[in-house]
Amino acid sequence: MYGRLVEPKFMEDAFLVLLKQIPDLVLDNPNAPDDVGKFLARAIADDCLPPAYLKRLASFELPKISQKAVLHASSLLTMKLAMSKISNIWGVEGLDTEIKYYSNKLWFIIKEYLKSSELEEVKMSLRELDIPHFHHEVVYEAIVLAMEQRVAEFKTYAQRIIDLLQYLGKASIITTDQFEKGFRRVTDDLPELTLDIPSASSLYCTFCDMCVTQNFMSEETYDKVFPPTRGRKRFVSEGDGGKVKTTI
C-alpha cells in the first residue's frame, strides 16, 4: 500500500496522530509507548517512513509519554544487528513455518548490509543463527535483492552482493554446494521472478557474468547453474560490447 495507495506524507501524519493519542491509549494499554515505538521502528526498517522522521518529530510538542515511544523506536533502530532483530519484533507465532521465519531474518540481514556494507556484521549474524544447511537462502535472497533495485543502479548493488558472497565464501560461512543451490534456485524461479522484475533474466545473466569475470564463479559452476538444455543466454565481457552470447 505504501507509496501506491498511501502517500508518504499521509503515513507520517498518521504516526503523528498516533503518537499524540498515547496518553489516552495508555489508559487501556499501559505498554502503549513501547508498542507504538515498535511500530514506529518497524515502519522505518521497512522503508515506510524515512529515518529522518524521528528527527522531524522533535519539532512537534509531544507529551512526555509520547516522547518515550520515539526514544524506544530510536533505541531499537540503533541497537546491534537492528534490522535482523526488528524483523522479529513481534515474535514468531504469526509465521507459518520455520523456513519462512529464517527467510525473513536473512532478508533483513542482507538488506541491512546493502545500507551499511558491514561484512563482519553479516558473518556474525549468520553464525548466530547457526543454520548452515539453509545458507543457500542467503545466496538466493541476496541475488534477488540486487535484481529488485533500479536497473540504472543494478551493477552497483550486484557488485556489493558479489563482495558479500565472496567474503562469506572465504570465511567458510557458505559452502560451495550451498552457493550452487542458491544460484540454481534463482535459475529455476526466473519465470516467476520475471512477473515482478521484467528484466530479471537479463539482470541475472549479467550478475553471473560478473561472477565469472571476477573469478568468483567457475565455468564449471556456471554450467551447473545454467544447464545447456535450458538454452541459456550469457553476457560476454565488456570488450565484446556487451553483446549476448547464446549457448545451446
C-alpha positions in Angstrom: 0.0 0.0 0.0 2.8 2.4 0.9 3.8 4.7 -2.0 0.9 3.4 -4.1 -2.4 3.8 -2.1 -0.9 5.7 0.9 1.4 8.6 0.2 4.5 9.1 2.4 3.1 12.3 3.9 -0.1 10.6 4.9 1.9 7.9 6.6 3.9 10.4 8.6 0.8 12.3 9.6 -0.9 9.1 10.7 2.0 8.2 13.0 2.0 11.7 14.4 -1.7 11.4 15.3 -1.0 8.0 16.9 1.8 9.4 19.0 -0.4 12.3 20.2 -3.0 9.8 21.3 -0.7 7.7 23.5 -1.8 9.5 26.7 -5.3 8.1 26.0 -4.1 4.7 24.8 -2.1 4.1 27.9 -5.3 4.1 29.9 -6.3 0.8 28.3 -2.8 -0.4 27.4 0.0 0.5 29.9 2.5 -0.7 27.3 1.3 1.6 24.6 4.5 3.7 24.5 6.7 0.6 23.9 4.2 -0.9 21.4 3.9 2.3 19.4 7.7 2.6 19.5 8.0 -0.9 18.0 5.5 0.0 15.2 7.5 3.2 14.5 10.8 1.3 14.4 9.4 -1.4 12.1 7.9 1.2 9.8 11.3 2.9 9.4 13.0 -0.5 9.0 10.5 -1.4 6.2 11.1 1.9 4.5 7.6 3.1 5.1 9.0 6.1 6.9 12.3 7.8 6.3 14.9 7.6 9.1 14.9 11.4 9.3 11.3 11.2 10.5 12.5 10.6 14.1 14.4 13.9 14.0 11.5 15.8 12.5 9.3 14.6 15.4 11.5 16.8 17.7 9.9 19.9 16.1 6.5 18.8 17.5 5.4 19.3 21.1 4.6 15.8 22.0 3.5 14.7 25.5 6.4 13.2 27.6 4.8 9.8 27.4 4.7 10.0 23.6 8.4 11.0 23.6 9.1 7.7 25.3 7.8 5.9 22.2 10.0 7.9 20.0 13.0 7.2 22.2 12.2 3.5 22.2 12.0 3.4 18.4 15.3 5.2 18.2 17.0 2.7 20.6 15.6 -0.2 18.6 17.0 1.2 15.3 20.4 1.9 16.7 21.0 -1.4 18.5 23.4 -4.0 17.2 22.0 -6.0 14.3 19.0 -3.8 14.3 17.3 -4.9 11.1 17.5 -8.6 11.9 16.1 -8.1 15.4 13.4 -5.7 14.4 12.2 -8.2 11.7 11.2 -10.5 14.6 10.0 -7.7 17.0 6.5 -9.3 17.4 7.8 -12.8 17.9 7.5 -15.8 15.6 4.0 -17.0 16.4 2.5 -15.4 13.4 4.8 -17.0 10.9 3.6 -20.1 9.0 6.8 -22.2 9.1 10.3 -22.2 10.4 11.5 -21.7 6.9 9.5 -18.5 6.5 10.9 -17.3 9.8 14.5 -17.8 8.8 13.9 -16.4 5.2 12.6 -13.2 6.8 15.6 -13.0 9.1 18.1 -13.5 6.3 16.3 -10.9 4.1 16.6 -8.3 6.8 20.3 -9.1 7.4 21.1 -8.7 3.7 19.0 -5.6 3.4 20.9 -4.0 6.3 24.2 -4.9 4.6 23.1 -3.1 1.5 22.7 0.0 3.7 25.8 -0.3 5.8 28.2 -2.5 3.8 29.3 -4.1 7.1 30.6 -7.5 6.0 31.6 -8.6 9.6 28.1 -7.9 10.9 26.6 -10.3 8.3 29.1 -13.0 9.2 28.3 -12.6 12.9 24.6 -12.7 12.2 24.8 -15.9 10.2 26.9 -17.6 12.9 24.4 -16.5 15.5 21.5 -18.1 13.5 23.5 -21.3 13.1 21.7 -22.6 10.0 24.4 -23.7 7.6 22.0 -26.1 5.8 19.9 -23.0 4.9 22.7 -20.7 3.6 21.5 -21.2 0.0 18.7 -18.9 1.0 21.4 -16.2 1.7 22.6 -16.5 -1.9 19.1 -16.6 -3.3 17.8 -13.6 -1.3 21.0 -11.6 -2.0 20.7 -12.0 -5.8 17.0 -11.2 -5.9 17.5 -8.1 -3.7 20.1 -6.9 -6.2 17.8 -7.5 -9.1 15.0 -5.6 -7.4 17.0 -2.4 -7.4 16.6 0.2 -10.2 18.2 -1.0 -13.4 20.5 2.0 -13.5 21.8 1.0 -10.1 21.9 -2.7 -10.6 25.6 -3.2 -11.3 26.5 -1.2 -8.2 24.3 -3.4 -6.0 25.3 -6.5 -7.8 29.0 -5.8 -7.1 28.2 -5.3 -3.4 26.4 -8.6 -3.3 29.3 -10.3 -5.1 31.7 -8.8 -2.5 29.5 -10.2 0.3 29.2 -13.7 -1.2 33.0 -13.8 -1.8 33.7 -12.7 1.7 31.3 -15.3 3.2 32.9 -18.0 1.0 36.5 -17.1 2.0 35.3 -17.1 5.7 34.0 -20.6 5.2 30.5 -19.4 6.2 28.8 -20.6 3.0 30.0 -23.8 1.3 30.3 -24.5 -2.4 27.2 -26.7 -2.5 25.1 -24.0 -0.8 26.3 -21.4 -3.3 25.4 -23.7 -6.2 22.0 -24.5 -4.7 21.2 -20.8 -4.2 22.1 -20.0 -7.8 20.1 -22.9 -9.2 17.1 -21.7 -7.2 17.3 -18.3 -8.9 17.6 -20.0 -12.3 14.6 -22.2 -11.6 12.5 -19.3 -10.3 13.3 -16.9 -13.2 9.8 -17.4 -14.8 8.1 -16.4 -11.6 10.6 -13.6 -10.8 10.1 -12.1 -14.2 6.4 -11.3 -13.2 7.7 -8.8 -10.7 11.0 -8.0 -12.3 10.5 -7.9 -16.1 14.3 -7.7 -16.7 15.1 -10.5 -14.2 16.6 -12.9 -16.8 19.0 -10.3 -18.4 19.9 -9.0 -14.9 20.7 -12.4 -13.7 22.8 -13.2 -16.7 24.7 -10.0 -16.1 25.2 -10.9 -12.5 26.6 -14.4 -13.3 28.8 -12.9 -16.0 30.2 -10.5 -13.4 30.8 -13.5 -11.1 32.7 -15.4 -13.8 34.8 -12.3 -14.8 35.9 -11.8 -11.2 36.7 -15.5 -10.8 34.1 -15.9 -8.2 32.2 -18.4 -10.3 34.0 -21.0 -12.4 32.9 -22.0 -15.9 32.1 -25.5 -14.4 29.8 -24.0 -11.8 28.2 -21.8 -14.5 27.4 -24.9 -16.4 25.7 -26.4 -13.3 23.7 -23.2 -12.7 22.6 -22.9 -16.3 22.3 -26.4 -17.8 22.8 -26.3 -21.6 19.4 -27.8 -22.1 17.8 -24.5 -20.8 19.2 -22.6 -23.9 20.8 -20.1 -21.6 21.9 -16.6 -22.5 25.1 -15.1 -21.1 26.6 -11.7 -21.3 30.1 -11.8 -22.5 32.9 -9.4 -21.4 32.7 -5.7 -21.8 35.4 -6.0 -24.5 32.8 -7.7 -26.7 30.5 -4.7 -26.5 28.1 -6.3 -24.0 26.5 -8.5 -26.7 24.5 -11.5 -25.7 26.1 -14.9 -26.3 23.6 -17.8 -26.6 24.8 -21.3 -25.7 22.7 -24.3 -26.7 
